[in-house]
Amino acid sequence: MSFFEDLFKKENIIPRIISLIAACTLWVYIMMEQNPIVERYYSIPLEKHNLADSVEAYDMPSAVNVQVRASRMVLDDKSKRDIRAYVDFSGTEVGSYKLPIHVEFKNGEVLSVNPKEVSVHVDAIQEQEVPVVIRVVDNSDEDLTIRNEGAEIGRATIKGPSSGLERVSEVIAPIDISNHRENFQTQCRLLAVDANSVAVDDIIIAPETVDTEVVIVRKLLTVDLPVEVSYVGDLPQGMEVADIVHEPQSITVTASPSALKNVKVLHTLPVDISGIVKGEQVSTNVILPNKVIAANKVIQVHLKE
């Protein structure tokens, strides 16, 4: 005799039914107490569905916030693995769109999605070859640089939206020498930049990295600086300082950037002009700051003819 046949025998049927109802009620109570219905918030990766291979979608958020409701056991065990959020690009071509976000959760109920829609730009994917240039991007010592700064060290293929590729001026191999004083080997992750050295987003670069040897060198600047002559004594009567000229008016000097940072003009040793006469020249030397060199530092002073 089966369980239910035995249960519903005429003898004591009412107590038996009451016992069954009580058992079911107790089971439901225990299940609700041990595995209640709860709500959770998750950040879910946003997928792209039905997007043609020849185009790519840009400006999409990487994830969306989703509120779901399910039993605690389902959410604890499965978590967000069974929740999928996606944008359907069926029928889209190159252009800008505002598309809804779809969320699927087979084991529970989706309560809310934030945001509910996204504004995206669909663009054709293209590729081209560009030079790879080595650049120092971080350096705490203004007097140091690398031997091949700005040199082309290879070529790379870039792939991305046509609007992005048009902005790419070059691909750089960025070098950080802020903690280096000796030559070293490094692997650089390549970066696509525009004419203002600003990174261009959504560009795929192949190869992604390049190995290079970095040779540290001291930086030297060569500049022309004006010369101011220092005078002592009084000019003969009837003459003015404006009547005195010196040659050369400027000289070429070479030094490190730090040595030249605050040097705007060069001064000379004092020239006694009390006995100066026309037709004669008086020589003096330029006073060079520390660590500044010049091919010539002699200045000739004379009166205007």
TALINMO-V437986 format. One line per field, one symbol per residue. psi: psi as a letter, one per 20 degrees, with the letter a starting at -180 (. if undefined). Layout:
# TALINMO-V437986
psi=???
This chain:
# TALINMO-V437986
psi=prghghhkqhpkhghgghggggggghggggghghmrprqqpqoppproqkpqhirqprjqqhrqppprprqhgghhghcjhjppprpojpjqapaqqoqqppppnhjappgqporhrqoqppqqprqrpqqpppppipoioiiqaqgkpjqpjaqqpqpaqhhghhipgrpqnppojhkqirqrqqpppqppraijkppprkpppprhrppqppopqpppqoqppqppppqqrqqqpiqrhiipqqprhrqpqprqhhhigjohqqrrqqpojhjqqqiqqpqrqqoprpjpqqhpjpppprqp.
